[in-house]
Amino acid sequence: MKPVRVSLSIAAPLELVFQTIADPLNFCDAVPHITNIEFLSEKKKGVGTRFRETRVMKGRESTVDLEVTEYVENDRVRMISDAGGTIWDSIFTLTKDSGKIEMKMQMDILPHTLIARITTPLIWKMVASGVEKDMDVIKDYCESKV
């Protein structure tokens, strides 16, 4: 299945952008349709952090468990979830470019059940649109803090 890819420039310090995407509580603050974060591990930051995220999608609450599997300070963070018969593998990468931060996000979508192999392609556009909206609000949030 085709990955979702989004890239945009943010006029904010690298450390601020990284902490916004890499810290689940900051991410929740930045993305208004995330209504709750519940930690499932003692770790609250870095590799091994597990948490449950609740967000409103199309007027309904949806909850998913995520785990941080890669964490390189001010460079990249990867989070993986197994929900609805699909592995959702999201990696955010940051680079400095002409005084701004280039934030890229790639979400690999790997359905592993028969139902998910049928239904996941049908919701790809909705997922891609949601990812783009998340990235836009993260950009706005970070730029508003400068």
C-alpha positions in Angstrom: 0.0 0.0 0.0 1.2 3.5 -0.9 2.7 5.4 2.1 1.3 8.8 3.2 4.0 11.4 2.9 3.8 15.1 4.0 6.5 17.7 4.0 6.4 21.3 5.1 8.7 24.1 6.4 8.3 25.5 9.9 9.6 28.9 11.0 10.5 27.8 14.6 13.5 26.4 16.5 14.5 22.8 15.9 14.2 21.9 19.5 10.6 23.2 19.8 9.5 21.4 16.7 11.1 18.1 17.9 9.6 18.3 21.4 6.2 19.0 19.9 6.2 15.9 17.7 8.2 13.6 20.0 6.5 14.2 23.4 3.0 12.7 23.4 1.8 15.4 25.8 3.1 18.2 23.6 1.7 16.6 20.6 -1.7 16.4 22.3 -1.5 20.2 23.1 -0.6 21.0 19.5 -3.4 18.9 17.9 -6.8 20.0 19.1 -8.7 16.9 18.1 -6.5 14.7 20.3 -8.6 14.7 23.5 -6.6 12.5 25.8 -3.2 10.8 26.3 -2.8 7.9 28.7 0.7 6.5 29.3 0.9 2.7 29.2 4.6 2.6 30.2 6.6 4.2 33.0 8.6 5.9 30.3 7.1 9.2 29.1 9.7 10.0 26.5 12.0 8.2 24.1 12.2 4.6 22.8 9.9 2.3 24.7 7.3 4.9 25.5 3.9 3.4 25.1 0.7 5.5 25.2 -3.0 5.5 24.3 -4.2 8.4 22.2 -7.8 9.4 22.0 -8.9 11.7 19.2 -12.1 12.8 17.5 -12.4 11.7 13.9 -15.6 12.5 11.9 -17.4 13.3 15.1 -16.5 10.1 16.9 -13.8 9.3 19.4 -11.2 6.8 18.3 -8.5 5.4 20.6 -5.2 3.8 19.5 -2.2 2.5 21.3 1.2 3.7 20.1 4.8 2.9 20.9 7.9 5.0 20.3 10.4 2.7 18.5 13.0 5.2 17.3 14.0 8.5 18.9 17.0 10.6 17.9 16.9 14.0 19.7 16.2 16.8 17.3 16.4 14.5 14.3 13.6 11.9 14.1 11.0 10.0 16.0 9.1 6.8 14.9 5.8 5.6 16.4 4.1 2.3 15.6 0.6 1.2 16.2 -1.2 -2.1 15.4 -4.9 -1.2 15.1 -7.8 -2.5 13.0 -5.7 -5.2 11.5 -3.1 -2.7 10.2 0.4 -1.7 11.3 0.6 2.1 11.2 4.3 3.0 11.1 4.9 6.8 11.3 8.3 8.5 11.2 8.8 12.2 11.6 12.2 13.6 10.4 13.5 17.1 10.9 16.3 19.0 9.0 17.4 22.6 9.1 16.9 24.4 5.7 17.6 28.1 5.1 16.7 29.1 8.7 13.6 27.0 8.8 12.9 23.4 9.8 11.8 21.0 7.2 9.5 18.5 8.8 8.7 15.3 6.9 6.3 12.6 7.9 5.9 9.3 6.3 3.3 6.8 7.4 3.6 3.3 6.1 0.3 1.4 6.2 0.6 -2.3 6.4 -2.7 -4.2 6.6 -2.2 -7.8 7.9 -5.7 -9.2 8.1 -8.1 -10.0 5.2 -10.6 -7.4 6.3 -7.9 -4.7 6.6 -6.5 -5.6 3.2 -10.0 -4.8 1.8 -11.0 -1.8 3.9 -7.7 0.1 4.4 -7.2 1.1 0.8 -10.8 2.6 0.9 -9.8 4.9 3.7 -6.4 5.9 2.4 -7.5 9.4 1.2 -9.2 10.1 4.6 -6.0 9.0 6.4 -3.8 11.2 4.2 -6.1 14.2 4.7 -6.0 13.7 8.5 -2.2 13.5 8.5 -2.0 16.7 6.4 -4.3 18.5 8.9 -2.2 17.2 11.8 1.0 18.6 10.2 -0.6 21.9 9.5 -1.7 22.4 13.1 1.7 21.3 14.3 3.3 24.0 12.1 0.8 26.6 13.3 1.4 25.6 17.0 5.2 25.8 16.7 5.2 29.1 14.8 2.8 30.6 17.4 5.3 29.8 20.2 8.1 31.9 18.5 
